Amino acid sequence: MAFIYYVTQVQFDYGAVKLLKQECERVGITRPLVVTDPGVKAAGVLQKALDALAGLPVAVFDQTPSNPTEAAVRAAVEVYQANRCDGLIAVGGGSAIDCAKGVAIAATHEGPLTHYATIEGGSPRITDRVAPLIAVPTTSGTGSEVARGAIIIVDDHRKLGFHSWHLVPKTAICDPELTLGLPPRLTAATGMDAIAHCMETFMSAAFNPPADGIALDGLWRGWGHIERATRDGQDREARLNLMSASMQGAMAFQKGLGAVHSLSHSLGGVDPRLHHGTLNAMFLPAVVTFNGEADSVRKDNRLQRMAQAMGLQSAGDIPAAIKDMSARLGLPSGLAEMGVQRDWFGKIIDGAMADHCHKTNPRIASREEYEELLASSM
């Protein structure tokens, strides 16, 4: 049976960050903890959020790592409790937002964070006691501001997903102005993450026509504007459309994702220095090719419909077009250029087989097929 759920309130426009205090009042947050990272703080974006919160007692945790960890969640919880906070504001990319979601769980639920991980059967253990969260994205990639999940590297080095509708932020404040001037490489990598979300969820076999429509439109926006946004960080139209693609990809991936993400989640746990969005760009061509067989069986022309949204002639053009786009954006040519070693394959496959995205790929990969996907992506 299909379960279709769209509940997040979104404030989307240039200057929307100024509504932050208003949204705190609406959801009942009086003593917020702002969760962010050193880069957002250095860029002056954190200060814009703090200016909008003038008059409220605000605590700040600004040490979110590039891939959020259980240790960072614990450190933020200490700040949350020491300042008697009653809610969270995440200001940053997916890392800060996911870290804040981890805090929302850990500050209000007993036991280790792994107890609440999806593959540990933890989703039903996450209750409405979670701390309320407002998310302010500063990149256009993960779409975590409208999603029910978070990805966190736990203490045993696994990169695990945490999923609950209770984790959906009470408000997403999507202000494209906060992404103006984002460095080209980060714009490209996070933008390809958004495109991967739109493509993978559209390919997923689950029945959710609204998600399909949102994903296909998001793919059109992301694919059509990522190059402009990367070349000119001040292109307001491109920034707006890329942020929308990011939001739409996450609205849609309640359908589930697939082998791109099961591999990138696992590899990101093996080497946390690797950027998630860049990994997705590396895996997309091979996985789209792999999914072609399932597409021919389903007979609903999903790959061809994606090709049309991307302005391509046929489904067969998609893998090469993704590789060409990555090259034009200045991203690596493959995993080897990112430092990935073939002797990592066994551990990567172990993680991919256990990942929550493994079973929602339209064609379930075997260990041998995962090895072929890795080899093709090198």
C-alpha positions as CSV (number, residue, x, y, z in Angstrom):
1,M,0.0,0.0,0.0
2,A,1.3,3.5,-0.9
3,F,1.8,6.0,2.0
4,I,1.9,9.6,0.7
5,Y,2.7,12.3,3.2
6,Y,3.4,16.0,2.6
7,V,3.3,18.2,5.8
8,T,6.3,20.5,6.0
9,Q,5.7,24.2,6.1
10,V,8.1,25.9,3.7
11,Q,9.0,29.6,3.5
12,F,10.7,30.0,0.1
13,D,12.0,33.3,-1.3
14,Y,15.0,35.7,-1.3
15,G,15.1,37.2,2.2
16,A,13.1,34.4,3.9
17,V,15.6,34.1,6.7
18,K,14.2,37.2,8.2
19,L,11.1,35.1,9.1
20,L,13.2,33.0,11.5
21,K,12.0,34.6,14.7
22,Q,8.4,34.5,13.5
23,E,8.6,30.8,12.8
24,C,10.2,30.2,16.3
25,E,7.1,31.8,17.8
26,R,4.8,29.8,15.6
27,V,6.3,26.4,16.7
28,G,6.9,27.4,20.3
29,I,10.7,27.6,20.4
30,T,11.8,30.2,23.0
31,R,15.4,29.2,23.7
32,P,16.9,27.8,20.5
33,L,20.1,26.0,19.9
34,V,21.5,27.0,16.5
35,V,23.5,24.1,15.0
36,T,25.9,25.0,12.3
37,D,29.5,24.5,11.1
38,P,32.7,26.6,11.0
39,G,32.3,27.3,7.2
40,V,28.9,28.8,7.6
41,K,30.1,30.9,10.5
42,A,33.1,32.1,8.6
43,A,31.1,33.0,5.6
44,G,28.9,35.3,7.7
45,V,25.7,33.3,7.0
46,L,25.3,32.3,10.7
47,Q,25.3,36.0,11.6
48,K,22.3,36.6,9.3
49,A,20.4,34.0,11.2
50,L,21.4,35.4,14.5
51,D,20.4,38.9,13.5
52,A,16.9,37.6,12.6
53,L,16.7,36.0,16.1
54,A,17.4,39.3,17.9
55,G,15.7,39.3,21.3
56,L,15.7,35.5,21.9
57,P,18.2,33.8,24.2
58,V,20.2,31.8,21.6
59,A,22.9,29.2,22.1
60,V,25.2,28.1,19.3
61,F,27.0,24.8,18.4
62,D,29.2,25.6,15.4
63,Q,31.4,22.5,15.3
64,T,29.4,20.2,13.0
65,P,31.9,18.1,10.9
66,S,31.5,17.7,7.1
67,N,30.0,14.3,7.8
68,P,28.0,14.5,11.0
69,T,29.1,12.1,13.7
70,E,27.6,10.6,16.9
71,A,30.3,12.4,18.8
72,A,29.3,15.8,17.4
73,V,25.7,15.0,18.3
74,R,26.7,14.3,21.9
75,A,28.7,17.5,22.1
76,A,25.7,19.5,20.7
77,V,23.4,17.9,23.2
78,E,25.6,19.1,26.1
79,V,25.2,22.7,24.8
80,Y,21.5,22.2,24.4
81,Q,21.1,20.9,27.9
82,A,23.5,23.4,29.5
83,N,21.5,26.3,28.1
84,R,18.1,24.8,28.8
85,C,17.1,25.0,25.1
86,D,13.7,24.0,24.0
87,G,14.2,23.7,20.2
88,L,16.7,23.6,17.4
89,I,17.6,25.7,14.4
90,A,19.9,24.2,11.8
91,V,21.7,26.6,9.7
92,G,23.9,25.0,7.0
93,G,24.0,22.2,4.5
94,G,22.8,18.6,5.0
95,S,25.5,18.0,7.6
96,A,24.3,20.7,10.0
97,I,20.6,19.7,9.5
98,D,21.3,16.0,10.0
99,C,23.4,16.8,13.1
100,A,20.5,18.8,14.5
101,K,18.1,15.9,13.8
102,G,20.5,13.7,15.8
103,V,20.4,16.2,18.6
104,A,16.6,16.3,18.4
105,I,16.6,12.5,19.1
106,A,19.4,12.3,21.6
107,A,18.3,15.2,23.8
108,T,14.9,13.7,24.3
109,H,15.4,9.9,24.1
110,E,17.4,7.6,26.3
111,G,20.1,5.2,25.2
112,P,22.7,5.3,22.4
113,L,21.9,6.9,19.1
114,T,22.3,3.6,17.3
115,H,19.2,2.3,19.1
116,Y,17.2,4.6,16.8
117,A,18.9,3.8,13.5
118,T,16.6,2.5,10.7
119,I,18.5,-0.7,10.0
120,E,18.5,-1.4,13.8
121,G,14.7,-1.3,13.8
122,G,14.9,2.1,15.5
123,S,12.4,4.2,13.5
124,P,9.3,3.2,15.7
125,R,11.4,4.1,18.8
126,I,11.6,7.8,17.7
127,T,8.6,9.5,19.2
128,D,6.9,12.9,19.2
129,R,9.2,13.8,22.2
130,V,11.8,14.9,19.6
131,A,12.9,18.5,20.0
132,P,11.2,20.8,17.5
133,L,13.5,21.8,14.6
134,I,13.6,24.6,12.1
135,A,15.9,24.1,9.1
136,V,17.6,26.9,7.2
137,P,19.6,25.3,4.3
138,T,22.7,27.1,3.0
139,T,23.4,24.7,0.2
140,S,21.2,23.2,-2.5
141,G,21.9,19.5,-2.2
142,T,20.5,17.2,0.4
143,G,17.0,18.7,0.9
144,S,17.2,17.5,4.5
145,E,15.1,20.6,5.4
146,V,12.0,18.8,4.2
147,A,12.9,15.2,4.8
148,R,12.2,12.7,7.5
149,G,15.7,11.3,7.6
150,A,19.2,12.0,8.8
151,I,22.5,10.3,7.9
152,I,25.0,10.1,10.8
153,I,28.3,8.3,11.3
154,V,27.9,6.4,14.5
155,D,30.7,5.5,17.0
156,D,31.4,2.1,15.3
157,H,32.1,4.0,12.0
158,R,28.9,2.9,10.2
159,K,27.1,5.6,8.2
160,L,23.5,5.0,9.3
161,G,20.1,6.4,8.4
162,F,17.6,7.7,11.0
163,H,14.1,8.0,9.7
164,S,10.8,9.2,11.3
165,W,8.1,11.6,10.4
166,H,8.7,13.2,13.8
167,L,12.1,14.3,12.5
168,V,10.6,16.5,9.7
169,P,11.5,20.1,10.5
170,K,8.5,22.1,11.6
171,T,9.5,24.8,9.1
172,A,12.0,24.9,6.3
173,I,13.2,28.4,5.5
174,C,14.6,28.2,2.0
175,D,16.4,31.5,1.2
176,P,18.4,31.3,-2.0
177,E,20.3,34.5,-0.9
178,L,22.2,32.3,1.6
179,T,23.7,30.3,-1.3
180,L,24.9,33.3,-3.3
181,G,28.7,33.1,-3.7
182,L,28.8,29.4,-2.6
183,P,32.2,28.1,-4.0
184,P,31.9,26.5,-7.5
185,R,33.1,23.1,-6.4
186,L,30.6,22.9,-3.5
187,T,27.8,24.3,-5.7
188,A,28.5,21.5,-8.2
189,A,28.8,18.7,-5.7
190,T,25.7,19.6,-3.7
191,G,23.8,20.3,-6.9
192,M,24.6,16.8,-8.2
193,D,23.3,15.4,-4.9
194,A,20.0,17.1,-5.6
195,I,19.9,15.8,-9.1
196,A,20.7,12.3,-7.9
197,H,17.8,12.5,-5.4
198,C,15.4,13.4,-8.2
199,M,16.6,10.7,-10.5
200,E,16.9,7.9,-8.0
201,T,13.5,8.4,-6.4
202,F,11.9,8.7,-9.9
203,M,13.4,5.4,-10.8
204,S,12.3,3.7,-7.6
205,A,9.5,1.2,-8.1
206,A,7.3,2.4,-5.2
207,F,3.8,3.8,-6.2
208,N,3.7,7.5,-5.4
209,P,2.6,9.6,-8.4
210,P,2.9,13.0,-6.6
211,A,6.5,12.2,-5.7
212,D,7.2,11.2,-9.3
213,G,5.8,14.6,-10.6
214,I,7.8,16.5,-8.0
215,A,11.0,14.6,-8.8
216,L,10.7,15.0,-12.5
217,D,10.2,18.8,-12.3
218,G,13.0,19.0,-9.8
219,L,15.3,17.1,-12.2
220,W,14.4,19.6,-15.0
221,R,15.2,22.6,-12.7
222,G,18.4,21.1,-11.3
223,W,19.8,19.8,-14.6
224,G,18.9,23.1,-16.4
225,H,20.5,25.4,-13.8
226,I,23.4,23.6,-12.1
227,E,26.0,24.7,-14.6
228,R,24.9,28.3,-14.5
229,A,24.9,28.4,-10.7
230,T,28.4,26.8,-10.7
231,R,29.8,29.3,-13.2
232,D,28.2,32.4,-11.7
233,G,27.5,32.2,-8.0
234,Q,25.5,35.4,-8.2
235,D,23.0,34.1,-10.8
236,R,19.8,34.6,-8.8
237,E,17.5,32.6,-11.1
238,A,19.9,29.7,-11.2
239,R,20.3,29.7,-7.4
240,L,16.6,29.8,-6.8
241,N,15.9,26.9,-9.2
242,L,18.8,24.8,-7.8
243,M,17.5,25.3,-4.3
244,S,14.0,24.3,-5.4
245,A,15.5,21.1,-7.1
246,S,17.1,20.3,-3.8
247,M,13.9,20.7,-1.8
248,Q,11.9,18.8,-4.4
249,G,14.3,15.8,-4.5
250,A,13.9,15.4,-0.7
251,M,10.1,15.9,-0.9
252,A,10.0,13.0,-3.4
253,F,12.5,10.6,-1.9
254,Q,9.9,9.4,0.6
255,K,9.5,6.8,-2.2
256,G,13.0,5.6,-1.4
257,L,16.3,5.9,-3.2
258,G,18.5,3.2,-4.6
259,A,21.9,1.7,-5.3
260,V,23.6,5.1,-5.8
261,H,22.9,6.0,-2.2
262,S,23.5,2.6,-0.7
263,L,27.0,2.7,-2.3
264,S,27.7,6.4,-1.4
265,H,26.4,5.9,2.2
266,S,28.6,2.9,2.7
267,L,31.7,4.4,1.0
268,G,31.2,7.6,3.0
269,G,31.4,5.5,6.2
270,V,34.6,3.8,5.0
271,D,36.2,7.2,4.2
272,P,34.3,10.1,5.8
273,R,36.5,12.7,4.0
274,L,34.6,11.9,0.7
275,H,31.8,14.3,-0.2
276,H,28.4,12.6,-0.5
277,G,27.2,14.6,-3.5
278,T,30.4,14.0,-5.4
279,L,30.1,10.2,-4.7
280,N,26.5,10.3,-6.0
281,A,27.7,11.9,-9.2
282,M,30.3,9.2,-9.6
283,F,27.8,6.3,-9.1
284,L,24.9,7.7,-11.1
285,P,26.1,6.7,-14.7
286,A,26.7,3.1,-13.8
287,V,23.5,2.7,-11.7
288,V,21.3,4.3,-14.4
289,T,22.7,1.8,-16.9
290,F,22.1,-1.0,-14.4
291,N,18.5,0.1,-13.9
292,G,17.9,0.1,-17.6
293,E,16.9,-3.6,-17.5
294,A,14.3,-3.0,-14.8
295,D,13.0,0.0,-16.8
296,S,12.4,-2.2,-19.9
297,V,10.5,-4.8,-17.7
298,R,8.2,-2.1,-16.1
299,K,7.4,-0.6,-19.5
300,D,6.6,2.9,-18.1
301,N,9.5,4.6,-19.8
302,R,11.0,6.1,-16.7
303,L,14.5,6.6,-18.1
304,Q,13.1,8.1,-21.3
305,R,11.0,10.5,-19.3
306,M,14.1,11.5,-17.3
307,A,16.0,12.0,-20.6
308,Q,13.2,14.4,-21.8
309,A,13.5,16.4,-18.6
310,M,17.2,16.6,-19.2
311,G,16.8,17.7,-22.8
312,L,18.3,14.5,-24.2
313,Q,17.2,12.5,-27.1
314,S,17.0,9.0,-25.5
315,A,17.5,7.2,-22.3
316,G,20.7,5.7,-23.5
317,D,22.2,9.2,-23.6
318,I,21.8,9.7,-19.8
319,P,25.0,8.0,-18.4
320,A,27.3,9.9,-20.8
321,A,25.5,13.2,-20.2
322,I,26.0,12.8,-16.5
323,K,29.8,12.1,-17.0
324,D,30.0,15.1,-19.3
325,M,28.2,17.3,-16.9
326,S,30.5,16.3,-14.0
327,A,33.5,17.1,-16.2
328,R,32.2,20.5,-17.1
329,L,31.5,21.2,-13.4
330,G,35.0,20.3,-12.5
331,L,34.1,17.2,-10.5
332,P,36.4,14.1,-10.5
333,S,36.2,11.7,-13.4
334,G,35.7,8.7,-11.2
335,L,36.3,7.1,-7.8
336,A,40.0,6.5,-8.4
337,E,40.6,10.2,-8.7
338,M,39.0,10.6,-5.3
339,G,41.4,8.1,-3.7
340,V,39.2,5.1,-3.5
341,Q,41.0,1.8,-3.5
342,R,39.9,-1.5,-5.0
343,D,40.7,-3.4,-1.8
344,W,37.9,-1.3,-0.1
345,F,35.3,-3.0,-2.3
346,G,34.4,-5.8,0.1
347,K,33.7,-3.4,3.0
348,I,31.8,-1.0,0.7
349,I,29.6,-3.9,-0.5
350,D,28.9,-5.1,3.0
351,G,27.6,-1.6,3.9
352,A,25.7,-1.2,0.7
353,M,23.9,-4.5,1.2
354,A,22.8,-3.5,4.7
355,D,21.9,0.1,3.8
356,H,18.2,1.2,3.9
357,C,18.4,2.3,0.2
358,H,19.4,-1.1,-1.0
359,K,15.9,-2.6,-1.3
360,T,14.3,0.4,-2.9
361,N,16.4,0.3,-6.1
362,P,14.2,-0.9,-9.0
363,R,16.6,-3.7,-9.6
364,I,18.1,-5.3,-6.4
365,A,21.8,-5.7,-6.8
366,S,23.8,-8.8,-5.7
367,R,27.2,-8.6,-4.2
368,E,28.7,-9.4,-7.6
369,E,26.6,-6.6,-9.3
370,Y,27.7,-4.1,-6.6
371,E,31.3,-5.0,-7.4
372,E,30.6,-4.4,-11.1
373,L,29.0,-1.0,-10.3
374,L,32.0,-0.1,-8.2
375,A,34.5,-1.1,-10.9
376,S,32.5,0.8,-13.5
377,S,32.6,3.9,-11.4
378,M,36.4,3.9,-10.8
